[in-house]
């Protein structure tokens, strides 16, 4: 008996993606389900021959005949959890370089006791106040995610890349559980608020880094706090400095975390309020007015202007620009302080946010993003008038 060939399913989320517009927030490519944010099958990069699974994932692979493979995970009937590292992120790792991985658009702060409203999300926490941490968690998989653990930590300001380092120690804020539908269910992502409030201490002047992790039994986290290597991890290393406020408070604190012979790249970029049209439609934001003065920020692509090196005697020098054209010799900046080094690189008259914005490279811009990065991670200072 001759069997008829089975008709190939070409619906969105199976063999090919749907041809429709991208989510207004560039959350992820839309799929064919009722939720316009639900993405189609995610094409991940070729499998790394040196990749090794976590212990739990290894046990599952042995038990289920190796069906759980990261390379094709989004095509199988398993959850595929993610905390975005940048707008438009679909889970590919690494992101940096060129796209900063430490500016997750999915980690938010709200005044303690308030409801979720992205148009009023806090960008500049205040020492002594309490905040509710919200984490936007996504499931790009073809199977619902049950028992999803969502947790958050704060870390001393600096360049924590997830590896063990005596300069940094993650401090647990709290956690909770949630469930997510599959990518075509209309319930594939949500902002999860932690029941435990975070009180900002005065030891870091509110410049702390935030890290969030989402995992489930069927899609476990590797255990490393590495947003550049694990889609389960999101990191927010960002401080906003306004007008006449001196940037020395945050920049010199970051400079103190640089050790001799470390290389620190300096980048400049644009920044704007993140569009919230999709969030307004979902009821997680009240308005999408770009003049609101609150809510998430969306930095533009970074452009490198310098590569700083700390000498053995503590002086900051520049290896890029004129120094590189001179044959790679170092250009001394004649300062031990990172804030002064940045001001001299930009030709600014001082170290306040207004001084840096008035410098020739920024040409009086109303706002700009100053990115400081190592090979694995970075920290961003948003300057605004």
N, C-alpha and C positions, 0 to 999 in steps of 0.2 A: 504493500500500500504506500503510495507516494504522499508524503506530507507536504502541505503548502508551506513555503518559507514564511517565517514569522515576520510581520511588519515591523520595521525598525521605528522605535519611538524617538521622534525628534523634538518632543516638547522641551521647553526650557527646564533646565535642571537635570536633564538626562544626557543626550549626546551633544547638544550645542546650546549655547546661551540664547536667551530671547533678545531680539533687537529692539530695545526700548531705552528710554532715557535713564541716566544715572541718578541715583538718589540726590536730592538737592544738597544734602550735607556731605555728599561723596562718602557715605558710610561704607557702602560696598555695592558692586554691580547688582541690579535688581534681578529677580528670578521670575518664574511664571506663576507663582502662587498669589493669594489675595494680598499679601504684604509687599508693597513696592520696594522695601528694603531687603527682602530676602534674596541672597545672591545665588547664582547658579553654581554648577560644579566648579571647584577651584583648581586650576592647573598649578600644581606645585613644581618647583625646580627638580631637575634630575636627582635621583637618590644619591646621597653622599656615601661612597663605599666605606668611609671610616665611621659612619654613624652607628651608635649602639643604643638600644632601647633602655629605658629605666628598668629596675628590677620587676616592678609590677607588670609593666607592659611585656617584658620578656616572658613572665609566667603565663600571661594570657596568650601570647604568640605560640608558646609551646603547647598549650592546651587546645587552642582552636586552629592548629595547623598553619600558623603564620598568616592568618587573614588580616591581622592588624598591622598594616604597613603605612607609615607616615606619608610615603610618596603618593599613594592613591587613596588616602583615607577619606577624602571628601566624596569619592565615588562609591564607597562602600556604605553599608547600612550601620553606621556608627555616628555618634555625635562628633563635631569638629569645632571645639570651643576656641574663642579668640577674644583678646582685649586688644583693640587697635593700637598700633604704635604711631599712626599718622592717618589723616583723612584719606580715604580710598584704599586702606590696607585690606588685603584679602588673606593674610596669613603667611605670605612669603617672608622668609628670613634668610639672611640678615637684611635689615633696612639701611643701616649706617655703615659706610657712606653709600649714597650721597644724602639720604633722607634722614633727618634726626629721629632717633628711636626713643628719645627721652621726653617727648612732648605728647604723650598719649591724649587724644581728644576724648577718652572714655573714663577719665578719673576726674571727679568733680567734688567741690566743697560747697555745702549749703549751711546757712545759719542753723545751729542746733534747734530742733523742734519744728522747723519749717518743712513744707512739702517740696517735692522735686519741681524746680522751675529753673531751667537752664538759662533763661534770660536774666536771672538774678544770681547765678552761680558766682562764688567768691574767687577772685584771682589773687587778692592780697590779704591773706589771713592776718589777724591781729593777735599779738601775744596776750595770753590770759583768757581769750575767748574760746568757746567750744563750737565745733562744727560737726556736721554729719557728712560722712564720706559716702559718695555715690559712685558706683562702678557700672559702666555700660558694658554688658556681657553679650556676646554673639555666639550663635550656634550655626555654623555653615554646613553642618552635616545633614545627611538624609534620614537620620533617626533622632528622636527627641533626646534631650539631655536631662536625666533624672538625678536628683541628689547632687546638684552642682554646688560646690563649696566656693564661696567668694570671701577672700580675706584681704586685709590691707596692713601695711607697715609704714612707719616713717623712718627716715635715715638722715644722718647729719648731712648738711649741704656739702656738695663736692662732686666727685666723679666716680660714684659707686657703680661698678660694672657687674656685680653679682658674685665676684670671686671673694674669697676670704681676705680681709684687709683690716689691720688693726685700727685704721683711721675711721672705719665705718662699722656701725652695728645696727642692724634692723631692729626696730622697736615695734612690737605687735600692737595694732590699734584695736582690731576686732574682726569678726567674721559672721557669716550667716549662710543659709542654704537657699537655693532657688531651683526652679525647673524651667526649661526652655523647650519649645516645640522644634520640630525639624524646620529646615530652611524654607519650605513652602507652606508652612502652617499658618503664617500670620502672627506667630508667637515666638519667633526665632531670636529675638533680642529684647532686652529690657534694661533699665537702670535699676540696679539693686542698691538699696541704702543699708548701711551697716547700723545695727541697733545701738552699738557702743559709740558714744561721742568721742571726738578727738579734741583734747585741750592743748592748745599751742603753748609750749613752755618758752621761757625767756632765754634759754641757754643758746639758741641759734638765731634769735631775732626774727623768727617766723620765716626763715629761708629753707626750711626742711624739704627734703625730697620725699615724694610719696610713691609707694610701690603697691600694686594690686595683683592678685593671682586668682584665676578661675580654673577649676579642674573638677573632674568627675571620675568615678570608678572606671568607666568605659573610655575615658580620655584623660589620663593622668598627666600632671605637671612633672617635669624632670627634677624639680627640687632646687634649681639654680635661679637666682634673681636676675635673669638675663633677658631683658626685653628685646635685645638684638638677636637672640638665639632661640627664643621660645615664645610662641604665639599666646601661651597661657598667661604671660606676664606683661603688665603695663607699668610705665614709669612716668612720673611727672616731676621734672626738675625745672622749675620756672619761678621767677620772681618778677614782679612788676614794680618799676620805680618811676615816680611821677615828678615832673617839673623841677623845682628847686631842691628836691631830695638828693642827697649825696649817694652816689653808687658805691662809695668806698665800703659801706657796711657789708654788702654782699660780695663785691669783687675781691676785696682783701681777704675775706674769709675763704673764698674759693682759692685764691692764690696761696693761702697757707697750706692747702691740701696738695700742692704740687711739690714733688721732691726733686732734688738735683738730677739733671739730665732728662727729666720728663719733657715731652713735647706737648705743647698746648696750642691748638689751632684756634685762630680768631676769625669768626665769620660775621658778616652783616647780612640782614635780610629785611624784607617788609613784614608787616603784621597788620591784621585787620580783625574785627569781630567776626566770629564764625557764623555763617548763615544758619538760621534755625527754622527754616520753613517746614522741614519735615518734622521737627520736634513740636512745632505749634500744632500741626495736623494730628500728631499723636497725643497731644495733651500734656507734654512734658516741658513746655515753655509757653509763656503767656504772649510774647510778642517777638517779632523778628526785626525790630528797629535797630539799624546799625549804629545809631547814636545813643544806645541805651546806657553805655558806660559800664555794663556788667556782662557777665556771661563768658563763655569760652572764647579763646583767641585762636586765630589761624595764621601762623607764621608762613611767609613765602619761602621760596628756595634760598638756601644760604650761599653766600659768595665769600670765599676765603680772602682775607686781607693780610694775614700774618701767621707766622709759626714761631711761637715763643719757646725758648729753652731756658731753664733755670740752671745757672752755673753752680759749681761747687761752693762758691762763696756767697750765693744767694742773689746774684744780679740777674735780672731778666734781660734777655737778648733776643733779637729777631733774625730768623734765618731766611725770610722771604723777601720779595720785592727787590730793593736796591742791594741788599746784602747778597742775594742769590746771584744777581747779575754781576756782582763784583767777584764772583768765583766761589761762592758758598761760604765766605767768611761771615762771622756773626756781627750784627750791628748792635752795639750796646745801647740800651735804653736808659742807662744810668739811674735805675731805681730798683728797690726791692719790692715795691708795692705794685700789685696787679692793676689797681685803679689808675695809678699814675701812668703805668705802661700803656694802658688802653687809651688814655687821654693823649699821650704823646704820639701814639700810632695814628690817631684820628686828627691830630693837630688842633685839639680842643683846648680852650683856655682854662678849663676846670674839670671837675669830676662829677658835677651834678648831671641829672638826666637832661636838663635843658642845655647845658654846656656841650654834651656829647651830640645832641640832636642838631646843634648849630654848627658843628664841625664841617669842614669841606666835603668829606665823603657822604654825609647825610644831608647836607644842604638845607637845613632848616625843616626837615620832615617833622610832621606832627607825632609820628611814632616810628619805631624801628625795633628789630630784634637783634640783640647781640648774643651770638652763639659762641660758647667756649667748649672745645671738644678734645677728647683724647682719641686713641684708636678704637675704643670700644663704646664710649658713651660721652655725655656732655651735660652742660647746664646752660640755660637760656635766661638772659636778663632782658625783659621788655621795657624799652624806654618810651615814655609818653609825655607829652606836654600838658 
